[in-house]
Amino acid sequence: MSSYSGWAAVDLADGREAGAFVAALHAAGGESPGLRVAVEGRRVFVYAGLAPHLTATIAHVLPEWGSRAVTAADFDEFGVVNEVLGPDGKPVHVASIGEEMPLPEDDTPHSRRAAAELFGADPAALDHVSATWAADGAMPSAPGVPYLKWWDALGVPWPADFDERSFGPEQHTGA
């Protein structure tokens, strides 16, 4: 099983509606195979099979639609990249595990503090993930395992029931 995929959790800005955001994401290039979304209030979780470019798409739409986001690109055995994006769509924190190719990296105490502040999280939890997360490597064929540790530390757990309640963007009628 391949884990090659893109993942995102986007917190919508005040006054933004989840259905309109999903349509904008789809139009901006998020129409990749297997695009699925789940909505929890103002937070939209996005999974895109075979789409590690999802982070760039989220970064493009975030300034108009959201207040913050966390994304992950899983390049299967080549590594994973986890990014925290600010309201301007620019990375606040970038962490990666690269096994076969160079990947972007900005995992510093300063960037972890900025990410924690953006999400109202405990910086010590991010420091712990930083110190321990690469021990198992990229873990190909284990979707989510390498980067969801960052998400948990930020207080953005991936929904356990995502598969049961997620839907394609064409099925969304509003939130």
N, C-alpha and C positions, 0 to 999 in steps of 0.2 A: 504494500500500500504506500502510495506517495503522500507526503505531507505538504507538497508544493502548493502554497495558498497565500491569500491575504486576509487579514483580520482587522477589524476596527471597532472602536466604541466612540461614538460622537455624542457629546452633550450639546443639544441645540440651544441657540441663543433665545432670549426672551422674544416671544411673539412668533417664533418659527414653528411650523407644523410638521410633524414627522412625515406625513404622506407627501407633502410638497418637497421635503428634503430628499426622500427616497427617489422621487422623480428626477430631481436635479442631479443626484448622484448617478443615476442610471444614464441620464443625458450627457454627463461629463465624462463618461468612459467607464463607468462601473458596470457595464453590461456584460461582463466577462462570464464564462461558463460557471454555472453553479452559484450565481449571486443569490444570497439569502439574507434576509434582515429580520430582526425581532425588535420590537419597540417596548421600552419600559419607561413610561412617562416621557420625559424630555431626552432620554438616552436611547440612541439607536445603535444596536449591535449589527455588524455587517460581516459576512463571511463570503469570500469569493474564491472558488476553486480555481487553481491554475492562474492566480492573479496577484503576484507579488507587487505589481504596479499600483495596487489599491492605495498604498500610502500616498503616492503622488496625486491620485485623484482626490483623496480626502483633503490633502493639503491645499488643493486648488479650490474646493468648494467651502472649506471651513470658514474663511473670513466673512463670507456672506451668510452662512447658515449656522455656525456653531460658536461655542465659547471655548472649547478645548476638545482634544481627542487623544486617544492612545491607539497606535496601529502596530501591526506586526506583519513582516514579510517573511515567509518560510520558503527557503530555497532548497528544501529537502536536504540531501546530504552535503550541500554546499554551505549551509549555515542559516542563521536566522537574524533578523534585525528587528528590534523593538524601538518605537519612537513615541515620544510624548510631544504633541503639537499644541502650541499656544493659539490664541484666538486669531492671530494673523496667519496661521497655517505653517509657521516656521517651527522647526524642531527646538524643543527646550532641553530634551534629553534623548540621547541615542545610545543604545547598547546592542552589541552584536556578538555572536559566536560564529566565526568564519573558519571553515575547515579546508575548503578548496579554493576560495577566492577572497580577495580583499573586500571587506565590508565597512561601511561608515561606522564610526565610533566616537561618542562623546559622553562617556560614563565617568564623570568626575564628581567629587563631593559637591561642587557648585551646581552642576547640572541636576544632580539628584535632589538638592534642596529646592531648586526652581520647579522641578516636577512635583515634588511633595507640596509645595506652596500652591501650585496651580490646582491640585486636586484635594487640598485640605488633608493630606496624609501625613503620617509620621515619618520624618526623614530616616529615622533609625531602621524602619522596615525596608526602605529602599537600599540603605547601606548593607543590610543583611543579604538581600537578594544579590547585590553587586558582588559581595564577597564569596557567594556560594553557587551562583546559577550556572556558571560555565563548567562546573565539575563533571557533568555528564555529557558535555558537548551538545551539538545541535539536535541529537536524537532523531534521526530521520525515521519516518513512518510513525511518529508519535505526535499527531497534530496538537498544537497548543501547549504541550508540556514545557518546552524551553522558555517561552515568553510569558505565559499566563502567570508565572510567579511575580513578574513585574506588575501585572494588572491587579492581582490580589493585594499587593503592597500599596497600590494607589487607591484601593477601595473600589475597584471596577471589576468585580468577578464576572467571568463569562457565565451566562445563564446555563445551569445544568440541563434545563429542558429546551435549549435552543433548537435542537433538531425537531422536536415535536411542535413547537409554536412558531418557528420561522416560516417565512414565505418569500416568494419571488417578488420583485418590485412591481410587476404587472398586476399582482393580486392585492396591493395595498389600496384601500379606499379611504384612508384617513385615520388619524389617531385622536 
